[in-house]
Amino acid sequence: MKTNFKRLIFAILLISSSTSAFSQENDFISALKTKLLLYRTQKVDQSIILQTDKTLYRPGETIWMKGYVTDVMTHLLSLNSLELSVQLTDNKGLNIAEGKYALKNGVADFSFSIPADLESDIYHLIAYTPEMENIGIQAVSKKEIFIARPEHLDMIPHLDYAKPFFAPEQKEAGTISLKDFSGKLLSGKKYEYQIIKDDRELLSGKGKTGVNGSGEFVFLTPSLQNGSPVLVSIDIPSGNDRLNLISKIPLASERINITFFPDGGKFVAGIPQMVVFEACDQLGNPVSLSANVLDDQGKLIVVTATIQPGMGVFNLLNSDNKKIVFKITSDIGNNQETLLPSLSPGSMSVTVKKNDGKNLSILLGRAPKSELAKFVIVAVGNGEMIWASDFELEQAGVLNIPLENFSSEIAGIAVFNETGALVGQRLVYTGESQLLNVTLTPNKESYKKGEEGQISVKVTGSDGKPVKAELAISLADQFAFPSAVSGITSLNYGLEKPLLFNDPLDKVNRVLMDYTLAKNSFKGFDWSQLAAIDPAKNQSIRMSAMRVSGTVVDTKDLPVPNALVSLNSSSLQQFNARSDQHGEFVINLPVSIEKKNLSASATDASGRGNYHVILNKSFKDELSNSLNNVSVNDWQILEKLYASNYFRENPDFFKAIPVSKVKVGDKKPREPYWKKYLTTSTSLLDILKTIRPYELMGGKIVFRGANSLNYQDGALIVIDSQKMGSDISILSSINTHDVENIEIFTNPVDMSRYTSLNSVGVIVITTKRGETGKENAGAAETADSEKAGLQKQFKPEFIGNEKYDLKTTLQWIPVLFTDENGEAVIPFKAGGIKSTFVLGVAGFTDQGQWIGNQAEIKVE
C-alpha cells in the first residue's frame, strides 16, 4: 500500500509475522539475509565475562572464578574455543599467577591462590582465548580487583587541592591527609611522591605528615599545548606493606575527548538532528562540562551541557556544510575546540518518535529537495534479521515497525539505498523481551554470627512456568565489594558500551534510554564488513585483517604520544595511524600484506621529527606492553570502609592480624615484595621497574629525579661485586631464577661505595652463584597447580587468626542447576563478621538467555 504524507511517499510491504521468513522479499533483502547468515556463522568474535566471588581480597586468600566465553553477535556461549588463558597481573603488567583451563561449551571454573606476601594495590585478572590472539588485545577481558589488608594498612588517604583546576605553566602544590579507621589523624608518616606525565617521571620528592596529619607535594603544570594528564604517585610505608596512591591532578589544560553521535549516524544537510555527545578525559573517565556550538563565523548556534557525567545532547540544523565548532566553556577543558564532522551527502537521519507497545514509530529524514528514491529498512537482533521492508521516500516521514516479531529489548535499525549503501543506522529500545524472574528467598530475615541458613532460588518465565538454568553463586561481604550480576545479564544485549543502569530496562526513563542507545552499537557488528561478503565466492571472513601494533619512542627511548605512524609494504602501499597517550598504536592491514616486508616510520603530529617505531613481535608482547602503564588508584574503598563504621562494628579484624614470630637467633628479614616475581617474570628490566620506576635513554637506565637532571650516563650495573657498565644488554644474560638480591642506590653517599662519577644511580645484583635457594611458595606453586588443572573445592577462608571466624566469602558454588521446578537451594554458615552480605546469582537458561539477581543477607 502507499501512503502520502506531505512530501513523503512510503511503499510499505507487509511481511509475514515469522522472524525467519519474509513472504514478500525483494532481491536485496534476500541477499542481505544470506550475507547476515554467513557473517554470523563465519565471524569469530568473542566476549569474555569473568565472574568472581568479590573484588577485595586479602593476601593469602583464594580468588574463586567462573569464565564465560560468548559469541558477540548471537550472545550465546561460544563453541569455537577449547581453552581459556587467565592471568593475575600487578599494576605494572607482571604476572603473579596464570593458568590455562579447558572450556566446556564455553564455560570454565577455576581459582587462584594469592601469595601471602603480596603488596596492597590494584591487580588485574586477564582472560583470553587462542582465537583472540588473531584479533588483538581489544578483545581481551580485563577485570580490576584490589588485594589488600585494609585493617593492616589502617590509614585512609585523602588528597586536597587549593584550586578546582590548575592553569598551565604554574608551580602548584597539593595536600595529602592521613587518618586511621578510628578517625585519628596520623602525624609523622613518611611518604615519597612522583609527578608523572606520559609514563615519565617529571619530578619526585619526600615528605612527612605534620601534627594535623597532612603533608604537601609540589608539581609544575604543563603548557597549554600539551593536553596529557599529569598524575601524582604517593608511596606510604605501613609496616611490611605500603600504600601506593595514584591520582590525576586536575588541570584546566587537559585535553577532553568529544565524540558526536547524530541521529542516524551521519550529519544530514538542511534538517534538524538530535546530536548526542560523549565527553571523556584522557584516561577515559566521563566528565561534566558546558559548551557553545558555533558556526564558521564564531556565532552562537546553541548552548549545551552534559546531562550526566560524560553525556550531553543538543539539536543542530546545518544547511550548507559550513564548519561547526564545539567550544568548551566550563573550567575543565576551557576554550578547547572540537570540529564537528562534515555533512554526509545521501545520508538519512533515523529518529525514534514513539513506542506504543505495538509499533515502533521511526522518523526518517533526508536533505531538502531530495528526489523520490527507493530504500530498504531492516531490523536485526542477536545476529539475525527480525524484520525488513522496502519503501520510497522523498524528504521526511514516519514509518511504523510492528513489534510482534521482536524478542530482544534492543535491536539495530539500518537503512540502505538502491545501490546497497548504508545511509542510516541506530539502536532502538523495543520493550519486547521474554522476561525471566530469578527469585531469592532466605529462610530468615537476619542471622546470628555462626548461624547456619539457606536461600531458595526459583527461576520462572514471564508465564510463571519453571525454567532450567545453570547458575553460579557467590555470598560475600558487601565490604569485600562483590561484583554486580549486571555484567552477566548485559550479555543479552551484546553492546559495545555497557549500559550503566541499575534498574531493569523497562524501568529506565525512555528519553535517557534513547540518548544512551544513540551513542552505542552492537559489539563486533560492522555493516561494511557484511556488505563486502560475496556468497558466490564462498569466501571466509575469519581472518579479514592482520593486526600490527607497536610503540613510538624518541631518541631517549621515551614514548611519543599522538605521533603519526606510517607502515609501508613492499608493493608501496601505505597504512597510517596515530599513537595514543602511551605512544602505542594499532593498524589493521589486509591479510595479503606480509608483516616481515613492512617498513615503519613516525613523525610528530605536525609531520616533523623522525621517531623510532618498535613493532610488537607477538600477541603477548602487545598484551604485556598495554598493561605496563601507570593507572589511577585513589583507594576510595578505604574511604568507604571508614564511612561505614565497618571496623568499629568488627574490631576483631585488628585482633586477628597475625603477629610475625621470629625465633631466637633468627635475624632473617622478610623477603622483599619483588622477589616473588623472580619465578614468574622473564625480564630483569620489569622487576627493576617494580623496585624503582625508571626510563630507558639510549639503552641505559635513568632514575628520574634530582640526581638525573644532568646525567652523564645511565645507572651503573654491578653484578656480584663486578662493575659491568651501564648498558642494559648485560641484564639479558642473567636468568631471573638465578637472582638472590637486588639493591638500587640513588643517594650520593650510597653510590660513592661503587663510583664517584655516576650521578644517576647504581643497581647492585647478587646472584645465587650455584646455591639452590628456596622457591617462591606463592605465585609459582599457584601457577603450577593451575596449569596441572587441579581445581580446589570451595571452603570458607579465615582472615588472620581463625579463632575470630572472620570470613568475607561465605559461599561460592560455580555450578548449581535448577530442578524441573526451576528451584535450587543454597546453604551457608555465617561467620564472625557483623555486616550485610550480598548474594549474587547469575548464569544462563537452557534456551541461552542470561539471567541474574542479587539479594542482601544480614548477619548481626
TORPA-40672 format. One line per field, with one value per residue (C-alpha): residue in three letters; residue number from 1; x, y, z. Coordinates in steps of 0.5 Angstrom, whole numbers, plus 500, padded with zeros to 3 digits. Layout:
<lumdrens>
residu = ala  ...
num = NUM  ...
u = X  ...
v = Y  ...
w = Z  ...
</lumdrens>
This chain:
<lumdrens>
residu = met  lys  thr  asn  phe  lys  arg  leu  ile  phe  ala  ile  leu  leu  ile  ser  ser  ser  thr  ser  ala  phe  ser  gln  glu  asn  asp  phe  ile  ser  ala  leu  lys  thr  lys  leu  leu  leu  tyr  arg  thr  gln  lys  val  asp  gln  ser  ile  ile  leu  gln  thr  asp  lys  thr  leu  tyr  arg  pro  gly  glu  thr  ile  trp  met  lys  gly  tyr  val  thr  asp  val  met  thr  his  leu  leu  ser  leu  asn  ser  leu  glu  leu  ser  val  gln  leu  thr  asp  asn  lys  gly  leu  asn  ile  ala  glu  gly  lys  tyr  ala  leu  lys  asn  gly  val  ala  asp  phe  ser  phe  ser  ile  pro  ala  asp  leu  glu  ser  asp  ile  tyr  his  leu  ile  ala  tyr  thr  pro  glu  met  glu  asn  ile  gly  ile  gln  ala  val  ser  lys  lys  glu  ile  phe  ile  ala  arg  pro  glu  his  leu  asp  met  ile  pro  his  leu  asp  tyr  ala  lys  pro  phe  phe  ala  pro  glu  gln  lys  glu  ala  gly  thr  ile  ser  leu  lys  asp  phe  ser  gly  lys  leu  leu  ser  gly  lys  lys  tyr  glu  tyr  gln  ile  ile  lys  asp  asp  arg  glu  leu  leu  ser  gly  lys  gly  lys  thr  gly  val  asn  gly  ser  gly  glu  phe  val  phe  leu  thr  pro  ser  leu  gln  asn  gly  ser  pro  val  leu  val  ser  ile  asp  ile  pro  ser  gly  asn  asp  arg  leu  asn  leu  ile  ser  lys  ile  pro  leu  ala  ser  glu  arg  ile  asn  ile  thr  phe  phe  pro  asp  gly  gly  lys  phe  val  ala  gly  ile  pro  gln  met  val  val  phe  glu  ala  cys  asp  gln  leu  gly  asn  pro  val  ser  leu  ser  ala  asn  val  leu  asp  asp  gln  gly  lys  leu  ile  val  val  thr  ala  thr  ile  gln  pro  gly  met  gly  val  phe  asn  leu  leu  asn  ser  asp  asn  lys  lys  ile  val  phe  lys  ile  thr  ser  asp  ile  gly  asn  asn  gln  glu  thr  leu  leu  pro  ser  leu  ser  pro  gly  ser  met  ser  val  thr  val  lys  lys  asn  asp  gly  lys  asn  leu  ser  ile  leu  leu  gly  arg  ala  pro  lys  ser  glu  leu  ala  lys  phe  val  ile  val  ala  val  gly  asn  gly  glu  met  ile  trp  ala  ser  asp  phe  glu  leu  glu  gln  ala  gly  val  leu  asn  ile  pro  leu  glu  asn  phe  ser  ser  glu  ile  ala  gly  ile  ala  val  phe  asn  glu  thr  gly  ala  leu  val  gly  gln  arg  leu  val  tyr  thr  gly  glu  ser  gln  leu  leu  asn  val  thr  leu  thr  pro  asn  lys  glu  ser  tyr  lys  lys  gly  glu  glu  gly  gln  ile  ser  val  lys  val  thr  gly  ser  asp  gly  lys  pro  val  lys  ala  glu  leu  ala  ile  ser  leu  ala  asp  gln  phe  ala  phe  pro  ser  ala  val  ser  gly  ile  thr  ser  leu  asn  tyr  gly  leu  glu  lys  pro  leu  leu  phe  asn  asp  pro  leu  asp  lys  val  asn  arg  val  leu  met  asp  tyr  thr  leu  ala  lys  asn  ser  phe  lys  gly  phe  asp  trp  ser  gln  leu  ala  ala  ile  asp  pro  ala  lys  asn  gln  ser  ile  arg  met  ser  ala  met  arg  val  ser  gly  thr  val  val  asp  thr  lys  asp  leu  pro  val  pro  asn  ala  leu  val  ser  leu  asn  ser  ser  ser  leu  gln  gln  phe  asn  ala  arg  ser  asp  gln  his  gly  glu  phe  val  ile  asn  leu  pro  val  ser  ile  glu  lys  lys  asn  leu  ser  ala  ser  ala  thr  asp  ala  ser  gly  arg  gly  asn  tyr  his  val  ile  leu  asn  lys  ser  phe  lys  asp  glu  leu  ser  asn  ser  leu  asn  asn  val  ser  val  asn  asp  trp  gln  ile  leu  glu  lys  leu  tyr  ala  ser  asn  tyr  phe  arg  glu  asn  pro  asp  phe  phe  lys  ala  ile  pro  val  ser  lys  val  lys  val  gly  asp  lys  lys  pro  arg  glu  pro  tyr  trp  lys  lys  tyr  leu  thr  thr  ser  thr  ser  leu  leu  asp  ile  leu  lys  thr  ile  arg  pro  tyr  glu  leu  met  gly  gly  lys  ile  val  phe  arg  gly  ala  asn  ser  leu  asn  tyr  gln  asp  gly  ala  leu  ile  val  ile  asp  ser  gln  lys  met  gly  ser  asp  ile  ser  ile  leu  ser  ser  ile  asn  thr  his  asp  val  glu  asn  ile  glu  ile  phe  thr  asn  pro  val  asp  met  ser  arg  tyr  thr  ser  leu  asn  ser  val  gly  val  ile  val  ile  thr  thr  lys  arg  gly  glu  thr  gly  lys  glu  asn  ala  gly  ala  ala  glu  thr  ala  asp  ser  glu  lys  ala  gly  leu  gln  lys  gln  phe  lys  pro  glu  phe  ile  gly  asn  glu  lys  tyr  asp  leu  lys  thr  thr  leu  gln  trp  ile  pro  val  leu  phe  thr  asp  glu  asn  gly  glu  ala  val  ile  pro  phe  lys  ala  gly  gly  ile  lys  ser  thr  phe  val  leu  gly  val  ala  gly  phe  thr  asp  gln  gly  gln  trp  ile  gly  asn  gln  ala  glu  ile  lys  val  glu
num = 1  2  3  4  5  6  7  8  9  10  11  12  13  14  15  16  17  18  19  20  21  22  23  24  25  26  27  28  29  30  31  32  33  34  35  36  37  38  39  40  41  42  43  44  45  46  47  48  49  50  51  52  53  54  55  56  57  58  59  60  61  62  63  64  65  66  67  68  69  70  71  72  73  74  75  76  77  78  79  80  81  82  83  84  85  86  87  88  89  90  91  92  93  94  95  96  97  98  99  100  101  102  103  104  105  106  107  108  109  110  111  112  113  114  115  116  117  118  119  120  121  122  123  124  125  126  127  128  129  130  131  132  133  134  135  136  137  138  139  140  141  142  143  144  145  146  147  148  149  150  151  152  153  154  155  156  157  158  159  160  161  162  163  164  165  166  167  168  169  170  171  172  173  174  175  176  177  178  179  180  181  182  183  184  185  186  187  188  189  190  191  192  193  194  195  196  197  198  199  200  201  202  203  204  205  206  207  208  209  210  211  212  213  214  215  216  217  218  219  220  221  222  223  224  225  226  227  228  229  230  231  232  233  234  235  236  237  238  239  240  241  242  243  244  245  246  247  248  249  250  251  252  253  254  255  256  257  258  259  260  261  262  263  264  265  266  267  268  269  270  271  272  273  274  275  276  277  278  279  280  281  282  283  284  285  286  287  288  289  290  291  292  293  294  295  296  297  298  299  300  301  302  303  304  305  306  307  308  309  310  311  312  313  314  315  316  317  318  319  320  321  322  323  324  325  326  327  328  329  330  331  332  333  334  335  336  337  338  339  340  341  342  343  344  345  346  347  348  349  350  351  352  353  354  355  356  357  358  359  360  361  362  363  364  365  366  367  368  369  370  371  372  373  374  375  376  377  378  379  380  381  382  383  384  385  386  387  388  389  390  391  392  393  394  395  396  397  398  399  400  401  402  403  404  405  406  407  408  409  410  411  412  413  414  415  416  417  418  419  420  421  422  423  424  425  426  427  428  429  430  431  432  433  434  435  436  437  438  439  440  441  442  443  444  445  446  447  448  449  450  451  452  453  454  455  456  457  458  459  460  461  462  463  464  465  466  467  468  469  470  471  472  473  474  475  476  477  478  479  480  481  482  483  484  485  486  487  488  489  490  491  492  493  494  495  496  497  498  499  500  501  502  503  504  505  506  507  508  509  510  511  512  513  514  515  516  517  518  519  520  521  522  523  524  525  526  527  528  529  530  531  532  533  534  535  536  537  538  539  540  541  542  543  544  545  546  547  548  549  550  551  552  553  554  555  556  557  558  559  560  561  562  563  564  565  566  567  568  569  570  571  572  573  574  575  576  577  578  579  580  581  582  583  584  585  586  587  588  589  590  591  592  593  594  595  596  597  598  599  600  601  602  603  604  605  606  607  608  609  610  611  612  613  614  615  616  617  618  619  620  621  622  623  624  625  626  627  628  629  630  631  632  633  634  635  636  637  638  639  640  641  642  643  644  645  646  647  648  649  650  651  652  653  654  655  656  657  658  659  660  661  662  663  664  665  666  667  668  669  670  671  672  673  674  675  676  677  678  679  680  681  682  683  684  685  686  687  688  689  690  691  692  693  694  695  696  697  698  699  700  701  702  703  704  705  706  707  708  709  710  711  712  713  714  715  716  717  718  719  720  721  722  723  724  725  726  727  728  729  730  731  732  733  734  735  736  737  738  739  740  741  742  743  744  745  746  747  748  749  750  751  752  753  754  755  756  757  758  759  760  761  762  763  764  765  766  767  768  769  770  771  772  773  774  775  776  777  778  779  780  781  782  783  784  785  786  787  788  789  790  791  792  793  794  795  796  797  798  799  800  801  802  803  804  805  806  807  808  809  810  811  812  813  814  815  816  817  818  819  820  821  822  823  824  825  826  827  828  829  830  831  832  833  834  835  836  837  838  839  840  841  842  843  844  845  846  847  848  849  850  851  852  853  854  855  856  857  858  859  860
u = 500  502  501  502  505  507  513  513  511  512  511  511  510  507  511  510  510  515  522  525  521  519  514  515  522  526  533  537  533  534  542  542  539  544  550  548  548  555  557  554  557  564  566  569  569  568  567  569  566  570  565  569  566  568  573  577  582  587  594  593  586  583  580  574  572  568  569  564  566  561  559  559  553  549  550  550  556  562  564  570  575  577  582  582  588  588  593  593  598  600  599  606  604  608  605  603  600  597  594  590  583  579  573  566  561  564  565  570  571  578  581  588  591  594  601  601  607  603  603  597  595  590  591  588  585  586  583  583  582  587  582  583  591  589  584  588  588  582  578  582  578  581  578  580  581  584  589  590  589  586  586  593  595  590  590  585  589  586  588  586  588  587  584  579  583  590  593  598  606  605  608  603  602  597  596  596  592  592  588  587  580  578  579  585  590  597  603  610  608  614  612  615  612  613  610  608  606  606  609  615  617  617  620  620  620  619  615  612  606  605  601  595  596  598  604  605  607  609  609  609  603  605  604  597  599  600  594  596  594  599  599  602  604  605  608  607  610  606  610  612  607  606  600  601  596  596  591  590  592  586  589  585  589  588  585  578  576  569  565  559  553  548  541  542  550  552  550  545  544  538  534  535  538  539  546  549  556  561  566  572  578  585  584  577  573  567  567  562  562  559  560  558  556  559  559  565  564  564  557  553  548  546  549  549  552  552  546  550  558  560  554  550  545  544  540  543  541  547  545  551  556  560  565  562  566  564  568  568  566  567  573  576  578  576  576  578  575  573  571  564  564  562  556  555  551  546  545  539  537  534  530  525  519  514  514  506  508  505  509  516  515  521  522  527  529  533  536  531  530  532  529  524  528  527  530  531  530  532  532  537  538  542  546  539  534  528  524  525  521  523  520  520  522  523  525  522  516  515  515  512  515  511  514  510  516  522  524  530  530  535  535  539  536  539  537  540  539  538  546  546  550  548  545  543  543  542  540  533  529  524  521  520  523  522  522  525  525  530  527  532  528  533  530  530  530  537  542  547  554  556  549  547  542  539  537  532  533  527  527  521  519  514  508  510  513  519  526  532  538  546  548  554  553  557  555  560  561  559  565  569  565  562  561  554  551  549  556  553  546  549  551  543  545  552  553  560  559  556  549  550  543  542  534  531  531  523  524  529  527  525  529  535  535  534  540  544  543  544  552  552  553  553  560  563  558  560  555  561  564  558  556  563  561  560  557  558  566  565  570  572  572  575  582  580  585  592  593  600  602  608  610  613  619  624  632  632  627  621  614  612  604  600  605  604  606  607  607  610  609  614  608  609  602  602  598  597  595  596  600  596  598  603  606  602  599  595  594  590  593  590  592  595  601  607  609  616  617  614  618  616  617  614  614  610  603  605  609  616  621  624  622  623  618  618  613  611  613  607  600  604  608  603  599  605  606  599  599  605  602  601  594  590  589  586  584  577  575  579  574  568  570  572  565  561  564  565  572  568  563  568  574  576  580  585  586  586  592  598  604  610  614  622  626  631  638  634  635  633  629  622  624  622  616  619  622  616  617  623  620  614  618  623  625  630  628  621  623  627  622  617  623  624  621  626  626  631  635  640  640  641  637  636  632  629  629  634  640  639  638  645  646  653  651  646  646  652  650  654  654  657  661  664  662  659  658  651  649  642  644  648  642  640  645  642  637  632  631  639  638  639  638  638  639  638  642  641  643  650  653  651  653  660  662  662  663  664  663  656  650  644  644  647  644  647  645  647  646  646  652  650  646  639  635  628  623  617  612  606  605  610  606  600  601  604  598  593  597  596  589  588  582  581  574  571  572  571  578  579  582  588  587  582  579  576  572  573  570  568  566  561  559  562  558  561  556  549  543  536  531  525  521  526  529  535  538  544  546  551  554  555  562  564  563  557  555  551  553  551  548  550  546  548  548  544  538  537  535  541  538  543  540  542  539  542  539  542  543  544  549  548
v = 500  507  513  520  525  532  531  523  517  510  504  499  492  488  482  475  475  470  472  467  468  474  473  479  480  484  481  486  483  476  477  481  475  471  475  476  469  468  474  471  464  465  471  469  475  473  477  474  475  473  472  473  472  479  485  486  480  480  477  469  468  465  468  464  465  463  465  465  466  468  470  477  477  472  473  465  461  460  453  456  456  450  453  460  463  467  471  475  481  487  494  494  488  483  476  474  467  464  458  455  452  447  450  446  449  456  455  454  455  456  459  463  463  470  470  472  477  481  488  492  495  494  488  485  479  478  473  471  465  463  466  473  473  473  479  484  486  490  483  481  481  485  486  490  488  490  486  489  488  495  493  492  499  502  509  513  518  524  529  536  542  549  550  546  546  549  554  552  553  554  552  549  544  539  536  529  528  521  518  512  508  511  518  519  524  521  525  523  519  519  519  519  522  522  527  523  525  521  515  519  522  530  530  527  529  526  529  527  529  534  534  536  529  533  534  537  535  540  540  544  544  543  548  550  546  539  536  530  528  529  524  524  518  517  512  511  505  501  496  491  493  500  504  507  512  515  520  525  532  537  541  546  545  537  535  533  528  530  525  526  522  525  521  516  516  522  529  531  537  542  538  539  533  531  530  526  527  524  528  524  526  523  517  515  518  521  529  534  541  546  548  553  550  556  557  559  566  565  566  562  557  553  553  546  542  535  532  527  526  524  525  531  533  538  540  542  545  545  547  549  544  550  549  548  548  545  550  548  554  550  550  544  544  551  554  548  547  540  541  537  532  534  533  526  527  522  520  520  521  516  518  515  518  513  506  505  497  495  499  503  510  512  519  518  525  527  533  538  538  530  527  521  514  507  505  498  498  492  491  486  483  477  477  475  479  481  485  488  492  497  504  510  517  524  528  526  522  517  509  504  498  492  490  483  479  482  478  483  489  492  492  495  499  500  504  502  506  503  501  498  503  504  511  511  507  507  502  502  500  496  494  487  482  475  477  472  472  470  470  469  468  467  463  468  476  476  471  471  470  463  461  456  459  457  461  459  460  460  461  462  465  471  466  463  457  454  455  450  454  453  459  461  463  468  470  475  481  488  491  486  489  484  485  487  481  486  484  477  480  485  479  479  486  485  492  496  500  497  500  503  503  500  499  494  497  497  502  507  513  513  519  517  510  514  518  512  508  513  513  506  500  492  489  486  488  492  493  495  488  485  488  486  479  475  469  467  466  462  467  467  473  470  473  479  483  483  487  490  494  497  504  510  513  518  518  517  511  515  514  519  521  523  521  520  513  510  503  502  495  492  494  501  501  506  505  510  511  516  513  514  518  512  512  506  505  499  499  493  491  487  479  479  484  480  483  482  486  492  499  503  511  516  524  528  531  536  532  534  530  522  518  510  505  499  493  488  481  477  478  477  483  487  485  486  493  495  493  497  504  508  508  511  508  513  508  510  503  505  512  507  503  509  512  505  504  497  496  500  494  489  491  483  485  488  483  478  481  475  477  475  471  471  465  467  468  468  475  474  479  478  478  484  484  484  477  474  476  472  466  469  474  473  480  484  490  489  487  493  498  495  497  504  507  509  511  508  513  510  503  506  506  513  514  521  526  531  526  526  533  533  525  524  516  511  508  503  496  492  484  480  486  487  493  492  499  502  498  494  489  486  484  480  475  474  469  472  465  466  473  473  480  487  494  500  506  514  517  520  517  510  511  513  506  504  510  518  519  517  521  517  511  504  498  492  485  479  472  465  463  456  456  453  458  457  457  462  459  463  465  460  454  457  457  450  447  451  449  442  443  442  446  447  446  452  452  459  462  466  473  472  468  463  464  470  467  473  470  475  470  465  461  460  455  455  451  450  447  449  443  441  446  452  451  450  451  455  453  457  459  466  467  472  479  483  486  486  480  480  474  474  469  469  464  462  458  452  457  461  467  471  472  474  477  480  480  482  478  481  478  481
w = 500  499  504  502  508  506  501  503  500  503  500  506  504  510  511  515  523  522  524  520  513  509  505  500  500  494  492  496  503  501  499  506  510  506  508  515  516  513  517  524  522  520  524  530  535  543  549  556  563  569  575  582  589  591  588  595  597  603  601  602  600  594  588  586  579  573  566  560  553  549  541  541  535  538  545  546  549  544  542  538  543  547  552  557  559  565  569  575  574  578  576  572  568  572  572  579  577  571  568  562  563  559  556  556  552  553  561  566  573  577  582  584  591  592  595  603  602  596  597  597  591  585  581  574  572  565  560  553  548  543  538  541  539  532  533  538  546  545  545  552  558  564  571  576  583  590  594  601  608  610  617  617  613  618  614  610  605  602  597  597  592  593  586  583  576  575  570  565  567  574  581  585  591  594  600  603  609  613  619  621  622  629  626  629  625  623  624  623  617  612  604  598  591  584  579  572  565  559  564  565  572  572  579  586  593  600  606  613  615  621  627  623  619  613  608  602  595  589  582  576  571  563  558  555  548  552  554  557  564  570  576  583  586  593  597  604  608  613  617  612  607  603  600  593  592  584  583  577  578  576  570  566  560  560  553  553  548  545  540  537  535  531  530  524  525  520  519  514  511  512  517  525  528  535  537  543  545  550  554  557  560  557  562  559  565  564  565  566  562  559  552  546  539  534  526  522  524  531  532  537  535  541  548  551  557  560  563  567  567  560  556  553  548  543  537  530  524  519  512  508  510  514  519  526  533  539  544  552  557  563  567  565  558  558  551  548  541  537  530  528  523  516  512  509  502  501  509  513  520  524  530  535  535  540  542  544  545  538  534  534  530  527  523  517  514  508  506  503  495  495  490  491  492  494  500  505  512  516  524  527  534  536  529  526  521  525  520  513  508  502  502  498  501  498  504  511  514  520  519  524  525  528  534  535  532  536  542  544  548  544  536  531  525  519  512  505  499  492  491  497  501  508  509  517  523  530  536  539  545  543  550  548  552  554  562  567  574  579  586  592  599  605  611  616  616  619  622  628  628  627  625  619  614  607  601  596  589  584  576  572  566  564  564  571  569  572  568  568  569  571  576  579  587  591  598  600  605  602  604  600  594  591  583  580  577  571  568  566  565  560  555  553  549  546  546  545  551  558  560  567  569  576  574  569  562  563  569  566  563  556  554  557  554  547  548  551  545  540  542  542  538  537  539  534  528  522  516  512  513  512  505  503  503  496  498  491  492  498  502  509  514  520  518  514  517  520  526  527  534  537  540  538  542  541  542  549  549  552  549  544  544  538  533  526  524  517  515  508  504  499  494  496  500  506  512  518  525  531  537  544  550  552  545  543  536  532  525  521  515  509  510  504  507  509  516  515  509  513  514  519  521  525  526  531  530  525  521  523  527  526  531  532  532  536  533  538  536  539  542  549  547  546  552  557  554  554  562  564  564  570  572  578  584  589  595  595  598  605  605  604  610  614  613  614  621  619  623  629  628  627  632  632  625  629  634  628  625  625  629  626  631  630  633  638  634  627  624  617  615  611  604  599  596  589  590  588  581  580  579  574  570  565  565  570  567  569  576  577  575  581  585  583  576  571  564  558  555  549  552  559  566  568  575  574  580  583  581  574  572  569  568  565  564  566  572  574  574  579  579  584  586  579  575  569  566  564  558  560  555  560  564  559  561  568  569  574  577  579  582  590  591  588  591  588  590  588  595  593  600  598  591  593  595  588  584  584  577  576  579  576  581  582  581  585  583  587  584  588  584  585  591  591  595  597  591  592  595  593  586  583  586  585  577  577  580  576  570  572  572  580  582  589  592  596  603  607  609  615  615  620  627  625  632  631  625  620  613  608  603  606  600  593  588  581  578  581  577  578  578  574  578  577  584  588  595  597  604  608  615  618  621  626  622  623  616  610  606  598  595  587  583  575  570  563  562  557  552  552  556  561  568  575  581  588  595  602  608  614  620  626
</lumdrens>
